[in-house]
Amino acid sequence: MKQNTMSFLSPILTIIAFVCILGTVICIPSLCLTMDEGRRTTLSFLFSGLGFAVAGVLLLFVFRSKRFEVSSQQLYLITVLSWNALAVIGAIPLYFGIHGLSFTDAFFESMSGITTTGSTILTGLDAMPHSILLWRGVLQWVGGIGIVVIGIAILPYLRVGGMRMFSTESSDWSDKTLPHAQTFIQNIGLIYFTLSALVCFLYWLAGMNFFDAVVHAMSTLSTGGYSNHDASMGYYNGHPSILWISSVFMLLGSLPFSVFVASIHVKWDALLRDSQVRGFIIFITVLILLFSIERAFNSDQNFFHILTHVTFNVISVISTTGYASDDYTLWGPYAIIIFFYIMFIGGCSGSTAGGMKFFRFQVAFVLLRNQLHLMRHPSAVYPSKYNGRVLSDDIVRSIVAFSFYYAFTIAGIALFLSLTGLDFVTSLSASLTAVSNVGPGLGKVIGPAGNFSSLSDAAKWILCVGMLIGRLEIMTVLVIFTRTFWKI
């Protein structure tokens, strides 16, 4: 029995060991910036890095085995525990490095970072030590590439929420041109790094200082939304080119990275031929144009200014980045409703974005259209197709199940938040923004002009659970709490 337990735990704890070592590596850039920031900040990163290294080495020494094979059961646990381990790793330097910060606040900030949610409890960011600001950016950057990898390489094979639709989509060409999953992931990493470097350079060219360009590049492509300024990207309202650059790369971050790889290795127009990408871009374009025209009729600002801020804020919310260039809740009740709706949508499957993912809405539309046809012609046969493929009953069931759990999770978390004393709008929008990994909510407390610092500790821990569940596609976490999961 002991041997069975050890063989079951060894792969899991080996991965956790590598996560700890990763924590040591990502501490180094921030540690290098602490030379002029005082002894407290330096020691927080130094001892954190050493602690992660010791923990990682000890775990590897005790649990590493020659054979490294994992079952789907172990893979679920690895995914969930690794994300929790990263959140703890991210919290420790914040807790020891920022005077007066509670561990609850540090963990909330770290979980928000690693899940690329972007909700923050920190104020005074403009005067915050650069090492802390860089740490927040690094957490989001690591979380962004991490969710792309598990979204493409792991979740489809765990049969999570219909995402396996896209595992066959990638294997159709990857089996021929990229025979190993490791090579496929390396290609994704290279594209992620290249786009990050490119947006950093463009930010710097457009007027950001180099440090701001680096940190904002990390939180832009990861669709995380952490900024170095309390005013978020509103700090750069005098540089509209920066807002347009950010809009473009937030959009790129919310597109499927597997299709980026296909565009390079198979057909250059793979992005244009993908139904999810085409539908997503068309939807955003139409929404921005209609929104901008309406704003132009009800505002005395020039149309380019309106178009710039509508484009930026719409893409920021729908991509679940969470930057804000303006308090869009002041644009009118219709604007609040629109932004509330698009918080649900999110980006594309296999991207760094959160939300329900756009393909699920497309599939729902296909099913609804066919159902309406059947009501008119009950004997007719209308095969449900998406992206040139017939939708199997298995995929349809998984999407329906995911959609139910998504709505149920938001409703449940909102209920628990209301028990902590929050009002209806704050409870519901906080729940939605956590599960969808958007960042800001609605209302005066947690809206784009506020933050989450005034919430109780209980509310913050509830939201941490919501952020993790939403980031890992909900059922990846929920299945662990079922009885059948633990049956051997």
Secondary structure, DSSP 8 states (H G I E B T S, - for coil): -HHHHHHHHHHHHHHHHHHHHHHHHHHHHHHHTGGGS-HHHHHHHHHHHHHHHHHHHHHHHHH--S-----HHHHHHHHHHHHHHHHHHHHHHHHHHSTT--HHHHHHHHHHHHTT--------GGGS-HHHHHHHHHHHHHHHHHHHHIIIIIGGGGT-TTTTHHHHHHHHHHHHH--SHHHHHHHHHHHHHHHHHHHHHHHHHHT--HHHHHHHHHHHHTT----SSTTGGGGGTT-HHHHHHHHHHHHHHTS-HHHHHHHHHT-TTHHHH-HHHHHHHHHHHHHHHHHHHHHHHT--S-HHHHHHHHHHHHHHHHTT----SS-GGGS-HHHHHHHHHHHHH---TTSS--SS-HHHHHHHHHHHHHHHHHHH-TT-----EETTEE--HHHHHHHHHHHHHHHHHHHHHHHHHHHTT--HHHHHHHHHHHHTT----SHHHHSTT--STTS-HHHHHHHHHHHHHHHTTTHHHHGGGSTGGG--
